[in-house]
Amino acid sequence: MKLIFLIIVCLAVFYIGYLFSSYYKKKLQIFHDLEQMCDILENQIRFKKEVAAKIIADNRYLFSNEFNSLIDTYFFKTSFNELNLYLSEKELNLIKTFFDSIGMSDVEGELNNIKAHSQQFKMYNLELKTKNEKVGELGIKLGSLCALLIFIIFI
């Protein structure tokens, strides 16, 4: 009985480490998808002169599930603040500002707007990559080590 309880505790500690690591990876994936979406929008608007909403709808298969849920929440629901699971208030405002500004000007203004937001997303993505390398990657390793330590101590 003691061994089963100990295994359950160790698995719980490992899972907490996994969730910690997953948090940073999903946040990084969302901003990577934002960068990719900016590139797609810029190319499609420049060459095909299509509407931004149609471009996003046609290329949704390229993005992660988290980013698709972000798009669904923004375009189909009124409350954008439901996404506090992975993103901070600052990040949500940055993304909301970008989504609000899409389709509000002529082609040249739209391309300049997309380029400016793309640069912001690239800088933020670099910051997130360094955080992920420092902290996010450590989650699984630390969870494994803590689980192993608990197992050794209580055996």
Beta strands, then each sheet from edge to edge (+ up, - down):
end
